[in-house]
């Protein structure tokens, strides 16, 4: 049985990686998917390949969300997946001593402001029906300190807390609008490729990067998408304000924080 039949689902940052996997899984579950991304070329190509609708969206911009609200006024599921690490343009200091304020703000503007605006859009798109599912992508890094990526860790920790605030607010209004957060750890997406390379030592590099993970492997985007599909479905109607960890057991132990 397709669990998302007749549900309209918006997924941000879905041109690649986890977002694309979530969009693909939602489509397989029978949903009408609106795939959004800042990268218009990649987003349109991904939507065409998957067979769904594309809407350009810069999650940092309130005007973009207002435009989406006109074009997609109602939604059953909103996945706030779009995010950045701060290292997309190259390695710059992100430790608490040397990080520049503009770099700190740039990460929070996408990850935290984008999630705030996405939750606000979702509430408006769901409250008339009085039901819906908001799914926010946090991270293992939102649970522990990351000295070399302080802005990223801070933004993901804030997403963790805001998800709970949204869940409680919606419940207080008497709506059946749920808000939950997913916490992936090392998921094999394109962002890892520069570190893994394509040489003969690729497998050794992969093993080293997940050596502290109890399951001793990278997770797959499809494994995160499976959790998102469950949270989006009517099987999860008593789950709100929850944290679901997709981390191979990492946070169950004491090796959760890298150097």
HUKA-V655758 format. One record per residue. RES is the residue in one small letter. D_LAST is the distance of its C-alpha to the last C-alpha in whole Angstrom. Layout:
res:RES d_last:D_LAST
res:RES d_last:D_LAST
//
This chain:
res:x d_last:45
res:x d_last:43
res:x d_last:41
res:x d_last:41
res:x d_last:44
res:x d_last:45
res:x d_last:42
res:x d_last:41
res:x d_last:37
res:x d_last:35
res:x d_last:32
res:x d_last:30
res:x d_last:28
res:x d_last:30
res:x d_last:30
res:x d_last:27
res:x d_last:25
res:x d_last:25
res:x d_last:27
res:x d_last:30
res:x d_last:29
res:x d_last:30
res:x d_last:33
res:x d_last:34
res:x d_last:34
res:x d_last:36
res:x d_last:39
res:x d_last:39
res:x d_last:39
res:x d_last:42
res:x d_last:41
res:x d_last:42
res:x d_last:38
res:x d_last:38
res:x d_last:35
res:x d_last:34
res:x d_last:31
res:x d_last:31
res:x d_last:32
res:x d_last:35
res:x d_last:36
res:x d_last:33
res:x d_last:34
res:x d_last:38
res:x d_last:37
res:x d_last:35
res:x d_last:38
res:x d_last:40
res:x d_last:39
res:x d_last:38
res:x d_last:41
res:x d_last:41
res:x d_last:41
res:x d_last:39
res:x d_last:38
res:x d_last:36
res:x d_last:34
res:x d_last:32
res:x d_last:30
res:x d_last:30
res:x d_last:33
res:x d_last:36
res:x d_last:39
res:x d_last:37
res:x d_last:37
res:x d_last:40
res:x d_last:41
res:x d_last:40
res:x d_last:41
res:x d_last:45
res:x d_last:44
res:x d_last:43
res:x d_last:44
res:x d_last:43
res:x d_last:41
res:x d_last:40
res:x d_last:36
res:x d_last:34
res:x d_last:30
res:x d_last:28
res:x d_last:25
res:x d_last:25
res:x d_last:22
res:x d_last:19
res:x d_last:16
res:x d_last:17
res:x d_last:16
res:x d_last:20
res:x d_last:21
res:x d_last:19
res:x d_last:16
res:x d_last:16
res:x d_last:14
res:x d_last:13
res:x d_last:11
res:x d_last:13
res:x d_last:15
res:x d_last:16
res:x d_last:16
res:x d_last:20
res:x d_last:22
res:x d_last:23
res:x d_last:20
res:x d_last:19
res:x d_last:23
res:x d_last:23
res:x d_last:20
res:x d_last:21
res:x d_last:25
res:x d_last:24
res:x d_last:22
res:x d_last:24
res:x d_last:27
res:x d_last:28
res:x d_last:27
res:x d_last:29
res:x d_last:32
res:x d_last:32
res:x d_last:32
res:x d_last:35
res:x d_last:37
res:x d_last:36
res:x d_last:38
res:x d_last:41
res:x d_last:41
res:x d_last:41
res:x d_last:43
res:x d_last:47
res:x d_last:46
res:x d_last:44
res:x d_last:42
res:x d_last:39
res:x d_last:35
res:x d_last:32
res:x d_last:29
res:x d_last:26
res:x d_last:23
res:x d_last:20
res:x d_last:16
res:x d_last:14
res:x d_last:12
res:x d_last:15
res:x d_last:15
res:x d_last:11
res:x d_last:9
res:x d_last:7
res:x d_last:7
res:x d_last:7
res:x d_last:10
res:x d_last:12
res:x d_last:15
res:x d_last:14
res:x d_last:13
res:x d_last:16
res:x d_last:18
res:x d_last:18
res:x d_last:18
res:x d_last:21
res:x d_last:22
res:x d_last:22
res:x d_last:24
res:x d_last:27
res:x d_last:27
res:x d_last:28
res:x d_last:31
res:x d_last:32
res:x d_last:33
res:x d_last:35
res:x d_last:36
res:x d_last:38
res:x d_last:39
res:x d_last:41
res:x d_last:43
res:x d_last:44
res:x d_last:42
res:x d_last:41
res:x d_last:38
res:x d_last:35
res:x d_last:31
res:x d_last:28
res:x d_last:25
res:x d_last:23
res:x d_last:19
res:x d_last:18
res:x d_last:15
res:x d_last:15
res:x d_last:18
res:x d_last:20
res:x d_last:21
res:x d_last:22
res:x d_last:19
res:x d_last:17
res:x d_last:20
res:x d_last:19
res:x d_last:16
res:x d_last:18
res:x d_last:21
res:x d_last:25
res:x d_last:25
res:x d_last:26
res:x d_last:22
res:x d_last:21
res:x d_last:22
res:x d_last:19
res:x d_last:17
res:x d_last:17
res:x d_last:17
res:x d_last:14
res:x d_last:12
res:x d_last:14
res:x d_last:14
res:x d_last:12
res:x d_last:15
res:x d_last:18
res:x d_last:20
res:x d_last:18
res:x d_last:19
res:x d_last:18
res:x d_last:21
res:x d_last:23
res:x d_last:24
res:x d_last:28
res:x d_last:26
res:x d_last:25
res:x d_last:28
res:x d_last:30
res:x d_last:28
res:x d_last:29
res:x d_last:33
res:x d_last:33
res:x d_last:32
res:x d_last:35
res:x d_last:37
res:x d_last:40
res:x d_last:39
res:x d_last:36
res:x d_last:38
res:x d_last:37
res:x d_last:34
res:x d_last:33
res:x d_last:30
res:x d_last:28
res:x d_last:24
res:x d_last:24
res:x d_last:21
res:x d_last:21
res:x d_last:18
res:x d_last:19
res:x d_last:19
res:x d_last:15
res:x d_last:15
res:x d_last:18
res:x d_last:16
res:x d_last:13
res:x d_last:10
res:x d_last:10
res:x d_last:7
res:x d_last:4
res:x d_last:0
//
